[in-house]
Amino acid sequence: MAEPPKPQPDRPGVDLETLRASIDAVDREMVELLNRRAKLAQQVGELKHRTDAPVYRPEREAQIMSRLRAINPGPLSGDAIEAIWREVVSACRELERRLRVAYLGPAGTFSEQALLRHFGSSVDAVPCATIDEVFRSTEAGATDFGVVPVENSSEGAVNRTLDLFLQSPLSISGEVSVPVRQNLMTRSGGMDGVRRIVSHPQSLAQCAGWLDRHAAGVERVPVASNAEAARLASEDAATAAIAGEHAAQRYGLQMVATSIQDDPNNRTRFAVIGRHECAPSGGDQTSLILSVPDRAGAVHALIEPFARHGVSMKRFESRPARQGLWEYYFYIDVIGHRDDPPVAAALAELNSLAAFCKVVGSYPRAA
């Protein structure tokens, strides 16, 4: 393949048209290479079909993104490279089979944003009214995977998700960390005539300080989701919504103020759930649910094997059991895959110490 011209912008005589011609030549080459990649992906799909292998391998996709970040010389950032390749991988995966992915809807939520960030846009995104419905849809096989919120950096764990992990046969096969940028929006882009501000209860809590300072006299009304808030605001000039930029675009709203969350580093972590058991990717974590006998020192005995085998604990959360008096389940994330020798050794000991031990999944950590 012929090399495209390589102009030197700092040299006299190189004009805008010459640079544009060079970009056009690079674009032609990129289209050829993308289609070459797609044909290879089709061949992979044919081999998978013969062996009944899964279409989606999150550990393989995580390895691709990690490798691309490592070889990227710039000037594009690693995040930019990953965002571009996410769509390339998604489009190539669709040539094998288009996945159906459930998420906590309606359209325009941060859950939908997490889905697109993880799977790319070449999937059928299926909105669900509740977290329970996301689990039911995926358990029944109506969707291949589901995306559910697990915890917010300022508001804490999503308890309903934790409860369903305890009951469900599904595994976690991936995680997505989404920065939460809350925005105030209306039909006009102003607050004249606005009598109420609507949003999800967590979003109202995340923006309480800003609202106290800038909209103290306006009624705050909790609704089922940020996307529902945006929909309501799109139908009523007297209603403002707090939601993400994606919701504003979807419902045709104008921004009054952007990034109004009190914590500028606010993030929500989402789990990808399904029946796929991930192989090691080289950058994994394992999620567990444990309970211990009611005796002195039981919790210390529960976590001691991790320290002794050199396994780092990333998260430790307790949740009351629904049955019994003052009984708790412990939700723990540790660094490493369940097949990694240190993690495997710690888990073997935990199985003999814990009254209950469930591995919810080993999966690639979010970047």
QUIDA-V433335 format. One record per residue. N is the residue number from 1. SS is DSSP state (A for helix, B for strand, O for the rest). BURIAL is 1 if it has 9 or more other C-alpha atoms within 8 Angstrom, else 0. Layout:
{{N,SS,BURIAL} {N,SS,BURIAL}}
This chain:
{{1,O,0} {2,O,0} {3,O,0} {4,O,0} {5,O,0} {6,O,0} {7,O,0} {8,O,0} {9,O,0} {10,O,0} {11,O,0} {12,O,0} {13,O,0} {14,O,1} {15,O,0} {16,A,0} {17,A,0} {18,A,1} {19,A,1} {20,A,0} {21,A,0} {22,A,1} {23,A,0} {24,A,0} {25,A,1} {26,A,1} {27,A,0} {28,A,0} {29,A,0} {30,A,0} {31,A,0} {32,A,0} {33,A,0} {34,A,1} {35,A,0} {36,A,0} {37,A,1} {38,A,1} {39,A,0} {40,A,0} {41,A,1} {42,A,1} {43,A,0} {44,A,0} {45,A,1} {46,A,1} {47,A,0} {48,A,1} {49,A,0} {50,A,0} {51,A,0} {52,O,0} {53,O,0} {54,O,0} {55,O,1} {56,O,0} {57,O,0} {58,A,1} {59,A,1} {60,A,0} {61,A,1} {62,A,1} {63,A,1} {64,A,0} {65,A,1} {66,A,0} {67,A,0} {68,A,1} {69,A,1} {70,A,0} {71,A,0} {72,O,1} {73,O,0} {74,O,0} {75,O,0} {76,O,0} {77,O,0} {78,A,1} {79,A,0} {80,A,0} {81,A,1} {82,A,1} {83,A,1} {84,A,0} {85,A,1} {86,A,1} {87,A,1} {88,A,1} {89,A,1} {90,A,1} {91,A,1} {92,A,1} {93,A,1} {94,A,1} {95,A,1} {96,A,1} {97,O,0} {98,O,1} {99,O,1} {100,B,1} {101,B,1} {102,B,1} {103,B,1} {104,B,1} {105,O,1} {106,O,1} {107,O,0} {108,O,1} {109,O,1} {110,A,1} {111,A,1} {112,A,1} {113,A,1} {114,A,1} {115,A,1} {116,A,1} {117,A,1} {118,A,0} {119,A,1} {120,O,1} {121,O,0} {122,O,1} {123,O,1} {124,B,0} {125,B,1} {126,B,1} {127,B,1} {128,B,1} {129,O,0} {130,O,0} {131,A,1} {132,A,0} {133,A,1} {134,A,1} {135,A,1} {136,A,0} {137,A,1} {138,A,1} {139,A,1} {140,O,0} {141,O,0} {142,O,0} {143,O,1} {144,O,1} {145,B,1} {146,B,1} {147,B,1} {148,B,1} {149,B,1} {150,B,1} {151,B,1} {152,B,1} {153,O,0} {154,O,0} {155,O,1} {156,B,0} {157,B,0} {158,O,1} {159,A,0} {160,A,0} {161,A,1} {162,A,1} {163,A,0} {164,A,1} {165,A,1} {166,A,0} {167,A,0} {168,O,0} {169,O,0} {170,O,1} {171,B,1} {172,B,1} {173,B,1} {174,B,1} {175,B,1} {176,B,1} {177,B,1} {178,B,1} {179,B,0} {180,O,1} {181,O,1} {182,O,1} {183,B,1} {184,B,1} {185,B,1} {186,B,1} {187,O,1} {188,O,0} {189,O,1} {190,O,1} {191,O,1} {192,O,0} {193,O,0} {194,O,1} {195,O,0} {196,B,1} {197,B,1} {198,B,1} {199,B,1} {200,B,1} {201,A,0} {202,A,0} {203,A,1} {204,A,1} {205,A,0} {206,A,1} {207,O,1} {208,A,1} {209,A,0} {210,A,1} {211,A,1} {212,A,0} {213,A,0} {214,A,0} {215,O,0} {216,O,0} {217,O,0} {218,O,1} {219,B,0} {220,B,1} {221,B,0} {222,B,1} {223,B,1} {224,O,0} {225,O,1} {226,A,1} {227,A,1} {228,A,1} {229,A,1} {230,A,1} {231,A,1} {232,A,1} {233,A,1} {234,A,1} {235,A,0} {236,O,0} {237,O,1} {238,O,1} {239,B,1} {240,B,1} {241,B,1} {242,B,1} {243,B,1} {244,O,1} {245,A,1} {246,A,1} {247,A,1} {248,A,1} {249,A,0} {250,A,0} {251,A,1} {252,O,0} {253,O,1} {254,B,1} {255,B,1} {256,B,1} {257,B,0} {258,O,1} {259,O,0} {260,O,1} {261,O,1} {262,O,1} {263,O,0} {264,O,0} {265,O,0} {266,O,1} {267,B,1} {268,B,1} {269,B,1} {270,B,1} {271,B,1} {272,B,1} {273,B,1} {274,B,1} {275,O,0} {276,O,0} {277,O,0} {278,O,1} {279,O,0} {280,O,1} {281,O,1} {282,O,0} {283,O,0} {284,B,1} {285,B,1} {286,B,1} {287,B,1} {288,B,1} {289,B,1} {290,B,1} {291,B,1} {292,O,1} {293,O,0} {294,O,0} {295,O,0} {296,O,0} {297,O,0} {298,A,1} {299,A,0} {300,A,0} {301,A,1} {302,A,1} {303,A,0} {304,A,0} {305,A,1} {306,A,1} {307,A,1} {308,A,0} {309,O,1} {310,O,0} {311,O,1} {312,O,0} {313,B,1} {314,B,0} {315,B,0} {316,B,1} {317,B,0} {318,B,0} {319,B,0} {320,B,0} {321,O,1} {322,O,0} {323,O,0} {324,O,0} {325,O,0} {326,O,0} {327,O,1} {328,B,1} {329,B,1} {330,B,1} {331,B,1} {332,B,1} {333,B,1} {334,B,1} {335,B,1} {336,O,1} {337,O,1} {338,O,1} {339,O,0} {340,O,1} {341,A,0} {342,A,1} {343,A,1} {344,A,1} {345,A,1} {346,A,1} {347,A,1} {348,A,0} {349,A,1} {350,A,1} {351,A,1} {352,A,0} {353,A,1} {354,O,1} {355,O,0} {356,B,1} {357,B,1} {358,B,0} {359,B,1} {360,B,1} {361,B,1} {362,B,1} {363,B,1} {364,B,1} {365,O,1} {366,O,0} {367,O,0}}
